């Protein structure tokens, strides 16, 4: 880590992608930080035309299914196997539930080759269609393993799921836990526990006041915040 200390010593401040990473950098390297998390285009996510959402559901044969989605770039750390195993357990108890894994998932080629009626791997989709895919879901998941690479990351998909008024099942990652959002349900890494959590989510209500949770993470607000920090120094 000597190169990090050397780099930190040459800076006045460093932009960090989460509050927890900001605190770690300040503690370990004594450098001032500007915590600026990832942001989402909240307005765009909430104003996807109904026809675009219906087109996604029709394309993948979702019909009246209860669709749980995992959207992202699914590397080996992403825990896709955990979610797939949970849905294997759900087949009889909740036959209307479908898991849709959206985005590159080459690390999980073995699972992709095992055809399941209740699991869909879409592969990469055009960026312009991602908002419609988020809106086509009933709930979202984040199954990443806890590691030095994921522990301090700010997970943008959490904001995007929440902007679409969805409950989320997640592994207990530090940055997500610190949000304290009531729609995020932290579940231990056991397929049985995740299967049970999915069943409970189908009847979980959404409270209108939760709409405000993502407002500070709209990219326009974050851009203004970063601009003020760069012009006026740390606030």
Secondary structure, 3 states (H helix, E strand, C coil): CHHHHHHHHCCCCEEECCHHHHHHHHHHHCCCEEECCCCECHHHHHCCCHHHHHHHHHHCCCCCCEEEEEECCCCCCCCHHHHHHHHHHHHHHCCCEEEEEECCCHHHHHHHHCCCCCEEEEECCCHHHHHHHHHCCCEEEECCCCCCCCCCCCCHHHHHHHHCCCEEEECCCHHHHHHCCCCEEECCCCHHHHHHHHHHHCCCCCCHHHHHHHHHHEHHHHHHHHHHHHHHCCC
